[in-house]
Amino acid sequence: MKPDNIYLKDAVKIIKDEQCPECNHEIKFIDSDGVDWETWACTNCSAIYEVTIEITRHWDTAVELKGTT
C-alpha cells in the first residue's frame, strides 16, 4: 500500500509534508549545498533522501540598502 503523502510525477517520488516515502514517518533536515540540493533522513527507518531545491527571488519585495558600499 502506497502512503498517502506520495505523489508520482514523471516516475519521481515527491516528498510532501516532510514525511518518509517508505514508512510515512517524520523526516529531518541534515544538510544542504544552499543552492541545488538538501539531504533529509527518516527518524524511523533511517532512509536518507537527497532532494532537489529551487531558489525563488521575489524582486517585487526588494528593498534597496543605501550606504552599504
C-alpha positions in Angstrom: 0.0 0.0 0.0 1.4 3.4 -1.0 1.4 6.0 1.8 -0.9 8.9 1.1 1.9 11.5 1.3 3.5 10.3 -2.0 2.7 11.7 -5.5 4.3 10.2 -8.5 5.3 12.7 -11.1 7.4 11.7 -14.1 8.3 8.5 -12.2 10.0 10.5 -9.4 8.9 10.3 -5.8 8.0 13.7 -4.4 8.0 14.1 -0.6 5.0 16.0 0.9 4.8 17.5 4.4 8.3 16.2 5.2 7.3 12.5 5.7 9.2 9.5 4.6 8.0 7.9 1.4 8.9 4.4 2.7 7.3 4.4 6.2 5.3 7.6 6.4 7.2 8.9 9.5 8.8 12.3 10.0 12.0 13.2 8.2 14.6 15.7 9.4 16.8 18.1 7.5 20.5 17.1 7.6 22.5 19.2 5.1 22.3 21.4 2.0 24.7 23.0 -0.5 22.3 26.0 -0.3 21.7 26.1 -4.0 20.8 22.8 -5.6 20.0 20.0 -3.0 19.1 19.2 0.6 19.7 15.9 2.4 16.9 14.6 4.7 16.8 11.4 6.9 13.9 9.4 8.3 13.6 9.4 12.1 12.1 5.9 11.9 13.6 3.7 9.2 16.9 5.7 8.6 16.3 6.2 4.9 18.2 9.1 3.5 17.0 11.3 0.7 18.7 13.9 -1.5 16.1 16.5 -2.5 16.5 19.0 -5.3 15.7 22.6 -4.3 14.9 25.7 -6.3 15.5 29.2 -5.1 12.9 31.8 -5.9 13.7 35.5 -5.9 10.9 37.9 -5.1 12.1 41.1 -6.8 8.7 42.8 -6.2 9.6 42.9 -2.4 13.2 44.0 -2.9 14.4 46.9 -0.8 17.5 49.0 -1.7 20.1 49.1 1.0 21.7 52.5 0.9 25.1 53.3 2.3 26.3 49.7 2.3 29.1 50.1 -0.4 
